[in-house]
C-alpha cells in the first residue's frame, strides 16, 4: 500500500460478493477461503510524499481473514 489510512473509513458499502468478484480465485489462493466481499468507502489518506487527501478507497474483505488490498480509486478533494 502506497498510502496510510488516517482515522476510520466512512460510509463503507459492499458492491460485489462471492462469484461476482473477478479476483475471487486469486484471493482464495493467496489469503484462503472466506466469504469475500469487494467494498468501498471514503477516508483521509496520507500519501508517500506526506500530503493528506480525501479519497474513495476500495478493498477486499472476508469476515475471518480481514481487509486486504486497499487501493485509491479517486480523490474527492481539490488539491491545493
C-alpha positions as CSV (number, residue, x, y, z in Angstrom):
1,X,0.0,0.0,0.0
2,X,1.5,3.3,-1.1
3,X,-0.6,5.3,1.4
4,X,-1.8,5.3,5.0
5,X,-5.4,5.5,6.1
6,X,-5.8,8.1,8.8
7,X,-8.8,7.6,11.1
8,X,-11.8,5.5,10.1
9,X,-13.4,4.6,6.7
10,X,-16.6,6.5,6.3
11,X,-19.7,5.2,4.5
12,X,-18.4,1.7,3.8
13,X,-20.5,-0.3,1.3
14,X,-20.3,-3.7,-0.3
15,X,-20.8,-3.7,-4.1
16,X,-19.7,-7.2,-5.0
17,X,-19.7,-10.6,-3.2
18,X,-18.8,-14.2,-3.9
19,X,-18.7,-15.2,-7.6
20,X,-19.4,-11.5,-8.7
21,X,-15.7,-10.8,-7.7
22,X,-13.5,-11.3,-10.7
23,X,-10.4,-11.8,-8.5
24,X,-12.0,-14.5,-6.3
25,X,-9.7,-17.4,-7.3
26,X,-6.6,-15.3,-6.7
27,X,-7.9,-14.0,-3.3
28,X,-8.7,-17.6,-2.2
29,X,-5.2,-18.8,-3.3
30,X,-3.3,-16.0,-1.5
31,X,-5.4,-15.5,1.6
32,X,-7.7,-18.5,1.9
33,X,-11.3,-19.4,1.8
34,X,-13.8,-16.9,3.1
35,X,-16.9,-15.0,2.5
36,X,-15.2,-12.5,0.2
37,X,-16.7,-9.1,-0.5
38,X,-15.4,-6.1,-2.5
39,X,-16.1,-2.9,-0.6
40,X,-15.7,0.8,-1.0
41,X,-15.7,3.8,1.3
42,X,-14.2,7.2,1.9
43,X,-11.2,8.0,4.1
44,X,-8.5,10.6,4.8
45,X,-5.2,9.2,3.5
46,X,-1.5,10.2,3.8
47,X,0.4,9.7,0.6
48,X,4.1,8.8,0.3
49,X,5.0,12.5,-0.2
50,X,3.4,13.4,3.1
51,X,0.4,15.1,1.6
52,X,-3.1,14.4,3.1
53,X,-6.1,13.9,0.8
54,X,-9.7,12.7,1.0
55,X,-10.2,9.7,-1.3
56,X,-12.6,7.0,-2.3
57,X,-10.9,3.7,-1.5
58,X,-11.7,0.1,-2.5
59,X,-10.6,-3.1,-0.8
60,X,-11.4,-6.8,-0.4
61,X,-12.7,-8.2,2.9
62,X,-13.6,-11.6,4.4
63,X,-15.0,-12.0,7.9
64,X,-12.4,-14.4,9.2
65,X,-9.4,-13.0,7.2
66,X,-10.0,-9.2,7.4
67,X,-9.4,-6.3,5.0
68,X,-6.9,-6.8,2.2
69,X,-5.5,-4.9,-0.8
70,X,-6.6,-1.3,-0.4
71,X,-6.4,1.0,-3.4
72,X,-7.3,4.6,-4.1
73,X,-9.9,4.8,-6.8
74,X,-10.2,8.6,-6.9
75,X,-9.6,11.7,-4.9
76,X,-12.7,13.6,-3.7
77,X,-11.0,16.9,-2.6
78,X,-9.4,19.5,-4.7
79,X,-5.6,19.5,-4.3
80,X,-4.3,22.9,-3.0
